[in-house]
Amino acid sequence: MREISRQQRRALVLGAVLLLLTVAGLLLGASVGSTGLESLRSMHRDALAWQIVWDIRVPRTLGAWLAGALLGLAGAIAQGLFRNPLADPYLLGSASGASLGMALALVLLGGGVAAPWLRQLGLTGAAFIGAMAAVLLTLALASGVQHTLRLLLAGVVVGVVLGAMSSLTMLLVPEVMQTLQAFILGSTAFVDWAACALMAAVLLPGLLLAWAGSHVLDGLTLGEATATSLGLPVATLRAVLVVVLALATGTAVAQTGLIGFVGLAAPHLVRSVTKTTHGRLILLSSLMGGVLLMAADTLARGLLAPQELPVGVLTAVLGGSYLLWLMHHQGVQGRGA
């Protein structure tokens, strides 16, 4: 009981720290840009400075946090569903589907043969529909969500095939390569208040649904047969969690492109601080993902200012380095034991 109480306190402290870092990150992100602190100082008397801060910097920083929170939420769900700490939000093929959706939309829009509905849908909508279509294809190949291993294998196959189709599209129509490459590298440069509202509208109910189904993830850690024997509605809540995973990932990818390692690293960082139930893990991973991507986006804007680094490249370098260190650290501990 004393150990449980200590882990609960750690979880509460970590949550409070992440909330404080969120507030600090929002303030820091509002001050980073090509004009530096000058826009922040003069925004009360300069309409242009106000527009730069309020219409560009603040929604971009908040959007980075929301996208990271969605990826952190999806990563915690994926690792719990597949009982694999290396599972990430893109395992169901959503990343490759989003890339293919955007590539096809670029081809149709660039060729001038697009229907009016496609022009209204835009590239963001095409990426979201591509991500959702990839997840539906994965579910169809896996014959639903009853078999976790089959779902995992179907996601890998769909991801490889749709990724190859995206590459083929770029080879056949080189004009789309530059825009699609920016999408693949990841960027928050085009996130506005509408995108923030959309991501928040998906994040809040997603967190509630994931929290409601978290006891199934706790049961699955003991094995699927054990979880079923305990009377848990495994099939129903697994389907709900897959829907939350797909919507969270698709929404984040559609707004910011393919940003790697955030959804994979966020749950790992939480578990390195405290061992907790999946309910708390989901909430803390969401907060951690938001802080990670917001910090990476601020760094991407500030390191080479006024130029910017693609935030997806930065998260890949930092996240990959962290996971390599974690593997080395665990290997050393294993040999010591």
C-alpha positions as CSV (number, residue, x, y, z in Angstrom):
1,M,0.0,0.0,0.0
2,R,2.9,2.3,0.8
3,E,4.4,1.6,-2.6
4,I,1.1,2.3,-4.3
5,S,0.7,5.6,-2.5
6,R,4.2,6.6,-3.4
7,Q,3.5,5.9,-7.1
8,Q,0.2,7.9,-6.9
9,R,2.1,10.8,-5.5
10,R,4.7,10.6,-8.3
11,A,1.9,10.6,-10.9
12,L,0.3,13.7,-9.3
13,V,3.6,15.5,-9.1
14,L,4.5,14.6,-12.7
15,G,1.1,15.8,-13.9
16,A,1.5,19.1,-12.1
17,V,5.0,19.6,-13.5
18,L,3.8,18.9,-17.0
19,L,1.0,21.4,-16.6
20,L,3.5,24.0,-15.5
21,L,5.8,23.2,-18.4
22,T,2.7,23.6,-20.7
23,V,2.1,27.1,-19.5
24,A,5.8,28.0,-19.7
25,G,6.0,26.5,-23.1
26,L,3.0,28.5,-24.4
27,L,4.6,31.7,-23.1
28,L,8.0,30.9,-24.6
29,G,6.5,29.9,-27.9
30,A,4.7,33.2,-28.2
31,S,8.0,35.0,-27.9
32,V,10.0,32.9,-30.5
33,G,9.9,33.9,-34.2
34,S,11.7,35.8,-36.9
35,T,11.1,39.1,-35.1
36,G,12.0,37.8,-31.7
37,L,10.7,39.5,-28.6
38,E,10.1,42.8,-30.4
39,S,6.6,41.7,-31.5
40,L,5.8,40.6,-28.0
41,R,6.9,44.0,-26.5
42,S,5.1,46.1,-29.0
43,M,1.9,44.1,-29.5
44,H,-0.1,46.5,-27.3
45,R,0.6,49.5,-29.6
46,D,1.3,47.8,-33.0
47,A,-1.5,46.1,-34.8
48,L,1.0,44.1,-37.0
49,A,2.8,42.9,-33.9
50,W,-0.5,41.8,-32.3
51,Q,-1.4,39.9,-35.4
52,I,2.0,38.1,-35.5
53,V,1.7,37.0,-31.9
54,W,-2.0,36.3,-31.6
55,D,-2.8,34.9,-35.1
56,I,0.5,33.1,-35.8
57,R,2.6,32.3,-32.8
58,V,0.0,31.5,-30.2
59,P,-2.1,29.2,-32.4
60,R,1.0,27.5,-33.7
61,T,2.4,26.9,-30.3
62,L,-1.0,25.7,-28.9
63,G,-1.5,23.6,-32.1
64,A,1.9,21.9,-31.5
65,W,0.8,21.1,-27.9
66,L,-2.6,19.7,-29.1
67,A,-1.0,17.6,-31.9
68,G,1.6,16.2,-29.4
69,A,-1.2,15.5,-26.9
70,L,-3.1,13.5,-29.6
71,L,0.0,11.5,-30.5
72,G,0.8,10.9,-26.8
73,L,-2.8,9.7,-26.3
74,A,-2.6,7.4,-29.4
75,G,0.8,6.1,-28.4
76,A,-0.3,5.1,-24.9
77,I,-3.4,3.3,-26.4
78,A,-1.3,1.5,-29.0
79,Q,1.2,0.2,-26.6
80,G,-1.5,-1.0,-24.3
81,L,-3.6,-2.6,-27.0
82,F,-0.7,-4.4,-28.6
83,R,1.1,-5.1,-25.3
84,N,4.3,-3.8,-26.9
85,P,6.3,-0.9,-25.7
86,L,7.6,-0.3,-29.2
87,A,4.1,0.2,-30.7
88,D,3.5,3.7,-32.0
89,P,0.4,5.6,-33.3
90,Y,1.2,4.8,-36.9
91,L,1.0,1.0,-36.6
92,L,-2.5,0.8,-38.3
93,G,-1.2,2.4,-41.5
94,S,-2.6,5.9,-40.9
95,A,0.7,7.7,-41.7
96,S,1.0,6.1,-45.1
97,G,-2.7,6.6,-45.8
98,A,-2.4,10.3,-45.0
99,S,0.6,10.6,-47.3
100,L,-1.2,8.9,-50.2
101,G,-4.3,10.9,-49.6
102,M,-2.3,14.2,-49.8
103,A,-0.3,13.0,-52.9
104,L,-3.5,12.1,-54.8
105,A,-5.1,15.4,-53.9
106,L,-2.0,17.3,-55.0
107,V,-2.1,15.4,-58.4
108,L,-5.8,16.2,-58.9
109,L,-5.6,19.8,-57.8
110,G,-2.5,20.4,-59.8
111,G,-3.9,18.9,-62.9
112,G,-7.0,21.1,-62.7
113,V,-9.3,18.1,-63.0
114,A,-10.4,18.1,-59.3
115,A,-14.1,18.2,-58.5
116,P,-15.4,21.2,-56.6
117,W,-15.9,19.1,-53.4
118,L,-12.2,18.2,-53.5
119,R,-11.1,21.8,-53.6
120,Q,-13.3,22.6,-50.7
121,L,-12.0,19.6,-48.8
122,G,-8.4,20.8,-49.2
123,L,-5.1,19.0,-48.5
124,T,-5.7,18.7,-44.8
125,G,-9.1,17.0,-45.4
126,A,-7.5,14.7,-48.0
127,A,-4.8,13.7,-45.5
128,F,-7.4,12.9,-42.8
129,I,-9.5,10.9,-45.2
130,G,-6.4,9.0,-46.4
131,A,-5.5,8.2,-42.8
132,M,-9.0,6.9,-42.0
133,A,-9.2,4.9,-45.2
134,A,-5.9,3.2,-44.3
135,V,-7.2,2.3,-40.8
136,L,-10.5,0.9,-42.3
137,L,-8.5,-1.1,-44.8
138,T,-6.4,-2.5,-41.9
139,L,-9.5,-3.4,-40.0
140,A,-11.0,-5.1,-43.1
141,L,-7.8,-7.2,-43.7
142,A,-7.7,-8.1,-40.0
143,S,-11.4,-9.1,-40.0
144,G,-12.1,-6.6,-37.1
145,V,-10.3,-6.0,-33.9
146,Q,-10.7,-9.4,-32.3
147,H,-7.2,-10.7,-33.0
148,T,-4.4,-8.3,-31.9
149,L,-1.6,-10.0,-33.8
150,R,-3.6,-10.1,-37.0
151,L,-4.5,-6.4,-36.6
152,L,-0.8,-5.6,-36.1
153,L,0.3,-7.5,-39.2
154,A,-2.4,-6.0,-41.3
155,G,-1.3,-2.5,-40.2
156,V,2.3,-3.2,-41.2
157,V,1.2,-4.6,-44.6
158,V,-1.1,-1.6,-45.3
159,G,1.6,0.9,-44.3
160,V,4.2,-0.7,-46.6
161,V,1.8,-0.9,-49.6
162,L,0.4,2.6,-49.2
163,G,3.8,4.0,-48.6
164,A,5.0,2.5,-51.8
165,M,2.1,4.0,-53.7
166,S,2.9,7.4,-52.3
167,S,6.5,7.0,-53.5
168,L,5.3,5.9,-56.9
169,T,3.1,8.9,-57.1
170,M,6.0,11.2,-56.4
171,L,8.1,9.5,-59.1
172,L,5.3,9.7,-61.7
173,V,4.4,13.3,-60.8
174,P,7.5,15.1,-59.6
175,E,5.7,18.4,-59.2
176,V,4.1,17.1,-56.0
177,M,7.4,16.1,-54.4
178,Q,8.2,19.4,-52.7
179,T,4.8,19.8,-51.0
180,L,4.6,16.1,-50.1
181,Q,8.1,16.2,-48.7
182,A,7.2,19.1,-46.4
183,F,4.2,17.0,-45.2
184,I,6.4,14.0,-44.5
185,L,9.0,16.0,-42.6
186,G,6.3,17.5,-40.4
187,S,5.5,21.1,-39.7
188,T,3.3,23.3,-37.5
189,A,3.7,26.4,-39.7
190,F,0.1,26.3,-41.1
191,V,-1.7,25.5,-37.9
192,D,-4.3,28.2,-37.1
193,W,-7.1,28.7,-34.6
194,A,-9.5,26.5,-36.6
195,A,-7.0,23.7,-36.6
196,C,-6.6,24.1,-32.8
197,A,-10.3,23.9,-32.3
198,L,-10.6,20.8,-34.4
199,M,-7.8,19.0,-32.5
200,A,-9.2,20.1,-29.2
201,A,-12.6,18.7,-30.3
202,V,-11.0,15.3,-30.9
203,L,-8.7,15.3,-27.9
204,L,-11.2,15.9,-25.1
205,P,-13.7,13.1,-26.0
206,G,-10.8,10.9,-27.0
207,L,-9.3,11.3,-23.5
208,L,-12.7,10.5,-21.9
209,L,-13.3,7.4,-24.0
210,A,-9.7,6.2,-23.5
211,W,-10.1,6.7,-19.7
212,A,-13.3,4.8,-19.7
213,G,-11.7,1.9,-21.5
214,S,-8.4,1.9,-19.6
215,H,-9.4,-0.9,-17.3
216,V,-9.4,-3.2,-20.3
217,L,-5.8,-2.2,-21.1
218,D,-5.0,-3.0,-17.4
219,G,-6.6,-6.4,-17.9
220,L,-4.8,-7.1,-21.2
221,T,-1.4,-6.8,-19.4
222,L,-2.4,-10.2,-17.8
223,G,-3.2,-11.7,-21.2
224,E,-6.3,-11.7,-23.3
225,A,-7.7,-14.9,-22.0
226,T,-7.3,-13.7,-18.4
227,A,-8.9,-10.3,-19.2
228,T,-11.9,-12.1,-20.8
229,S,-12.2,-14.5,-17.8
230,L,-12.4,-11.5,-15.5
231,G,-15.6,-10.4,-17.2
232,L,-14.1,-7.4,-19.0
233,P,-15.9,-6.4,-22.3
234,V,-12.6,-6.8,-24.2
235,A,-14.0,-6.9,-27.8
236,T,-16.3,-3.9,-27.4
237,L,-13.8,-1.6,-25.6
238,R,-11.0,-2.7,-27.9
239,A,-13.0,-1.5,-30.8
240,V,-13.7,1.9,-29.0
241,L,-10.0,2.3,-28.3
242,V,-9.0,1.5,-31.9
243,V,-11.4,4.2,-33.1
244,V,-9.9,6.7,-30.6
245,L,-6.4,5.7,-31.7
246,A,-7.3,6.2,-35.4
247,L,-9.1,9.5,-34.9
248,A,-6.4,11.0,-32.7
249,T,-3.6,9.9,-35.1
250,G,-5.5,11.0,-38.2
251,T,-6.3,14.4,-36.8
252,A,-2.8,15.1,-35.7
253,V,-1.2,13.9,-39.0
254,A,-3.7,15.9,-41.1
255,Q,-2.8,19.2,-39.3
256,T,1.0,18.8,-38.8
257,G,2.2,16.1,-41.1
258,L,4.2,13.0,-40.1
259,I,5.9,13.7,-36.8
260,G,7.7,10.7,-35.4
261,F,8.8,9.4,-32.0
262,V,6.4,11.7,-30.0
263,G,3.7,9.0,-29.6
264,L,6.4,6.4,-29.0
265,A,8.5,8.3,-26.5
266,A,5.8,10.0,-24.4
267,P,4.5,6.8,-22.7
268,H,8.1,5.7,-22.2
269,L,9.0,8.9,-20.4
270,V,6.0,8.7,-18.2
271,R,6.8,5.1,-17.2
272,S,10.4,6.0,-16.5
273,V,9.1,8.4,-13.8
274,T,6.2,6.4,-12.3
275,K,4.5,3.0,-12.7
276,T,0.8,3.6,-12.8
277,T,-2.4,2.2,-14.3
278,H,-3.4,2.8,-17.9
279,G,-5.9,5.5,-16.9
280,R,-3.3,7.7,-15.4
281,L,-0.8,6.7,-18.1
282,I,-3.1,7.9,-20.9
283,L,-3.6,11.3,-19.3
284,L,0.1,11.7,-18.4
285,S,1.2,10.5,-21.9
286,S,-1.1,13.1,-23.5
287,L,0.4,15.9,-21.4
288,M,3.9,14.6,-22.0
289,G,3.4,14.4,-25.8
290,G,2.0,17.9,-25.8
291,V,5.0,19.3,-23.9
292,L,7.5,17.3,-26.1
293,L,6.1,18.5,-29.4
294,M,5.7,22.1,-28.2
295,A,9.3,22.2,-27.0
296,A,10.5,20.7,-30.3
297,D,8.5,23.2,-32.3
298,T,9.9,26.1,-30.3
299,L,13.5,24.7,-30.8
300,A,12.8,24.2,-34.5
301,R,11.8,27.9,-34.8
302,G,14.6,29.3,-32.6
303,L,17.8,27.2,-33.4
304,L,18.4,28.7,-36.8
305,A,16.2,31.8,-36.7
306,P,15.0,33.3,-39.0
307,Q,15.1,30.0,-40.8
308,E,13.2,27.0,-39.4
309,L,14.0,23.3,-39.1
310,P,11.3,20.8,-39.9
311,V,9.9,19.8,-36.5
312,G,9.5,16.2,-37.6
313,V,13.3,15.9,-38.2
314,L,14.0,17.4,-34.8
315,T,11.7,15.0,-33.0
316,A,13.2,12.1,-34.9
317,V,16.7,13.0,-33.9
318,L,15.9,13.7,-30.3
319,G,13.4,10.8,-29.9
320,G,15.7,8.3,-31.6
321,S,18.6,9.4,-29.4
322,Y,16.5,9.0,-26.3
323,L,15.4,5.5,-27.3
324,L,18.9,4.5,-28.1
325,W,20.1,5.7,-24.7
326,L,17.2,3.9,-23.1
327,M,18.1,0.6,-24.8
328,H,21.7,1.0,-23.8
329,H,20.8,1.8,-20.2
330,Q,18.4,-1.2,-19.9
331,G,21.1,-3.4,-21.5
332,V,23.7,-2.3,-18.9
333,Q,21.2,-2.9,-16.1
334,G,20.4,-6.3,-17.5
335,R,24.0,-7.3,-17.6
336,G,24.5,-5.9,-14.1
337,A,21.7,-8.0,-12.8
